[in-house]
Amino acid sequence: MKIIDYNRSINKKKIADSAYRICGNANFPVEYQDVYEHLFENDNLILKLLLNEENNLAGFGVFENYRLFLESQIITMLYLSGMVIDPKYQGKNISREIIKNTYAQIQADLISLRTQNIAMAKSLLDIFDDNLFTVPGDINNEILSCLRQTAPFVDIDEYGVIRDCYPNQLYYNLSAIQDNFGVCLHSTDALGVIVEPSKNKQKLLSLFN
């Protein structure tokens, strides 16, 4: 297995066809056009491709870069907007490797996602177990205001929940979110997970104290 960056020499339709097949294998409810647009909607997306031993697509991760303006500083945030791994390769911590690979490349002040999937939430939190702060957790107004500058978290509440951000329920076991984080998700809600990974910068924590 290997993780590579998408580049323009790789045929978009071939990637989209394979990605749509993987979504079907994973019982992820999505239309083909939605997959294509999510992968290639703009040139600023970071698209990571997981290839198996035969160099066929086995999964993918899509990331976005955001700049948050806070007082006189600029905070950078890497946002995981989507990841799907073929079920035959799940359970091998591959999603963590894709996240770690991308963060090592970008080195943002924050790394984040929104999800109904408890496994993805735990993956992000577990990768950076020496983080300075996380959401879900204690969220003050300054952190909320900072996060709400970005499209994924514009409606995030004080519990780390983004209400009605999905058209339908994506994962059946929403109770796992409540059991682990103490927040109740409705069928179209998502949990926001935001981590400040680096103890060397202390950029955000110093501003919020």
C-alpha positions as CSV (number, residue, x, y, z in Angstrom):
1,M,0.0,0.0,0.0
2,K,1.2,3.5,-0.8
3,I,-0.1,7.1,-0.4
4,I,0.5,9.5,-3.3
5,D,-0.6,13.0,-4.2
6,Y,-3.0,13.4,-7.1
7,N,-1.4,15.2,-10.0
8,R,-2.9,16.3,-13.4
9,S,-1.2,13.5,-15.3
10,I,-3.7,11.1,-13.7
11,N,-7.0,10.8,-15.5
12,K,-9.8,12.5,-13.5
13,K,-12.5,10.2,-14.8
14,K,-10.6,7.1,-13.9
15,I,-10.0,8.3,-10.3
16,A,-13.7,9.4,-10.0
17,D,-14.9,6.0,-11.3
18,S,-12.8,4.1,-8.9
19,A,-13.7,6.4,-6.0
20,Y,-17.4,6.0,-6.7
21,R,-16.9,2.2,-6.7
22,I,-15.2,2.4,-3.4
23,C,-18.0,4.5,-1.9
24,G,-20.4,1.8,-3.1
25,N,-18.3,-1.0,-1.5
26,A,-18.3,1.0,1.8
27,N,-22.1,1.5,1.6
28,F,-21.5,5.3,1.6
29,P,-24.6,7.0,0.1
30,V,-23.4,9.4,-2.6
31,E,-24.1,10.1,-6.3
32,Y,-21.4,9.9,-9.0
33,Q,-21.5,13.6,-9.8
34,D,-21.1,14.4,-6.1
35,V,-18.0,12.2,-5.9
36,Y,-16.5,13.9,-9.0
37,E,-17.1,17.4,-7.8
38,H,-15.8,16.6,-4.3
39,L,-12.5,15.4,-5.7
40,F,-12.0,18.0,-8.4
41,E,-14.2,21.0,-7.6
42,N,-11.2,23.3,-7.3
43,D,-7.4,23.3,-7.8
44,N,-6.7,24.2,-4.1
45,L,-7.9,20.8,-2.8
46,I,-5.3,18.4,-1.5
47,L,-6.2,14.9,-2.9
48,K,-4.4,11.9,-1.4
49,L,-4.7,8.6,-3.2
50,L,-4.3,5.2,-1.5
51,L,-3.0,2.6,-4.0
52,N,-2.9,-1.1,-3.4
53,E,-0.2,-3.6,-4.5
54,E,-1.6,-3.6,-8.1
55,N,-1.6,0.3,-8.1
56,N,-5.3,0.4,-8.1
57,L,-7.2,2.9,-6.0
58,A,-8.1,1.5,-2.6
59,G,-9.1,4.8,-0.9
60,F,-8.8,8.5,-0.9
61,G,-8.7,11.6,1.3
62,V,-9.6,15.1,0.4
63,F,-8.2,18.0,2.4
64,E,-8.6,21.8,2.3
65,N,-6.4,24.6,3.6
66,Y,-8.0,27.5,5.5
67,R,-6.6,30.8,6.9
68,L,-8.3,32.1,10.0
69,F,-7.7,35.7,10.9
70,L,-7.5,36.3,14.7
71,E,-6.4,39.7,16.0
72,S,-3.1,40.4,14.3
73,Q,-2.3,36.8,13.5
74,I,-3.2,34.3,10.8
75,I,-4.0,30.8,12.0
76,T,-3.8,28.0,9.4
77,M,-6.1,25.0,9.5
78,L,-6.0,21.8,7.5
79,Y,-9.5,20.4,7.1
80,L,-10.3,16.8,6.1
81,S,-13.4,17.2,4.0
82,G,-13.7,13.5,3.1
83,M,-12.1,10.1,3.3
84,V,-13.3,6.7,2.1
85,I,-11.3,3.5,2.4
86,D,-12.3,0.3,0.6
87,P,-13.7,-2.1,3.3
88,K,-11.1,-4.8,2.4
89,Y,-8.4,-2.4,3.6
90,Q,-10.2,-1.0,6.7
91,G,-9.1,-1.7,10.2
92,K,-5.4,-1.3,9.4
93,N,-5.0,2.3,10.5
94,I,-4.7,3.5,6.9
95,S,-6.9,6.6,7.5
96,R,-4.4,7.6,10.2
97,E,-1.5,7.2,7.9
98,I,-3.2,9.4,5.2
99,I,-3.9,12.1,7.8
100,K,-0.3,12.0,9.2
101,N,1.1,12.0,5.7
102,T,-0.9,15.2,4.8
103,Y,-0.2,17.0,8.1
104,A,3.5,16.3,7.7
105,Q,3.4,18.0,4.3
106,I,1.3,21.0,5.4
107,Q,2.2,21.6,9.1
108,A,-0.9,23.7,9.8
109,D,-1.7,25.2,13.2
110,L,-4.9,23.2,13.4
111,I,-6.2,20.0,11.8
112,S,-9.9,19.3,11.7
113,L,-12.8,17.4,10.4
114,R,-16.6,17.1,10.9
115,T,-18.2,13.6,11.0
116,Q,-20.8,11.2,12.2
117,N,-18.2,8.4,12.2
118,I,-16.8,7.7,15.6
119,A,-13.8,5.9,14.1
120,M,-12.7,9.0,12.2
121,A,-13.2,11.3,15.2
122,K,-11.0,9.0,17.3
123,S,-8.4,8.6,14.6
124,L,-7.8,12.4,14.5
125,L,-7.7,12.7,18.3
126,D,-5.4,9.6,18.8
127,I,-2.9,10.7,16.1
128,F,-2.1,13.9,18.1
129,D,-2.3,12.6,21.6
130,D,0.0,15.4,22.9
131,N,-2.2,18.1,21.5
132,L,-2.8,21.4,23.2
133,F,-6.5,21.5,22.9
134,T,-9.2,19.6,21.1
135,V,-12.9,20.0,20.2
136,P,-15.0,18.3,21.4
137,G,-14.0,19.6,24.8
138,D,-14.0,22.9,26.5
139,I,-14.8,25.6,23.9
140,N,-14.7,29.2,24.8
141,N,-16.2,32.1,22.7
142,E,-12.8,33.0,21.2
143,I,-12.3,29.5,19.8
144,L,-15.9,29.4,18.5
145,S,-15.5,32.8,16.8
146,C,-12.2,31.7,15.2
147,L,-13.7,28.4,13.9
148,R,-16.8,30.1,12.5
149,Q,-14.7,32.0,10.0
150,T,-14.6,28.8,7.9
151,A,-17.4,27.2,5.9
152,P,-17.2,23.8,7.6
153,F,-17.7,25.2,11.1
154,V,-19.8,28.4,10.5
155,D,-22.7,27.0,12.6
156,I,-20.7,25.0,15.2
157,D,-22.2,25.3,18.7
158,E,-20.7,25.3,22.1
159,Y,-20.8,21.5,22.2
160,G,-18.8,21.1,19.0
161,V,-21.9,20.1,17.0
162,I,-22.8,21.4,13.5
163,R,-26.5,21.1,13.1
164,D,-28.2,20.1,9.8
165,C,-25.0,20.0,7.8
166,Y,-25.8,16.7,6.0
167,P,-28.9,16.0,3.7
168,N,-29.3,12.6,5.4
169,Q,-27.8,10.3,8.0
170,L,-24.5,8.9,6.8
171,Y,-23.6,6.5,9.6
172,Y,-26.1,4.3,11.5
173,N,-24.5,4.3,15.0
174,L,-24.8,7.9,16.1
175,S,-25.1,6.8,19.8
176,A,-21.3,6.1,19.7
177,I,-20.7,9.9,19.5
178,Q,-22.8,10.4,22.6
179,D,-21.2,7.5,24.5
180,N,-17.7,8.9,23.8
181,F,-18.2,12.7,23.8
182,G,-21.4,13.3,25.6
183,V,-23.2,15.1,22.8
184,C,-26.3,13.9,21.0
185,L,-26.3,14.1,17.2
186,H,-29.6,14.1,15.2
187,S,-29.7,12.4,11.9
188,T,-28.3,15.3,9.8
189,D,-25.8,16.7,12.4
190,A,-22.0,16.3,12.5
191,L,-19.5,16.5,15.3
192,G,-16.7,19.0,14.8
193,V,-13.2,17.6,15.8
194,I,-10.4,20.2,15.8
195,V,-6.9,19.5,17.1
196,E,-4.0,21.8,17.8
197,P,-1.2,19.4,17.2
198,S,2.1,21.2,18.0
199,K,3.3,22.0,21.4
200,N,6.2,23.9,19.9
201,K,4.1,26.7,18.4
202,Q,1.5,27.2,21.1
203,K,-0.1,29.8,18.8
204,L,-3.7,29.4,19.6
205,L,-3.5,28.4,23.2
206,S,-1.5,31.5,24.1
207,L,-4.1,33.7,22.4
208,F,-7.1,32.0,24.1
209,N,-5.6,32.1,27.7
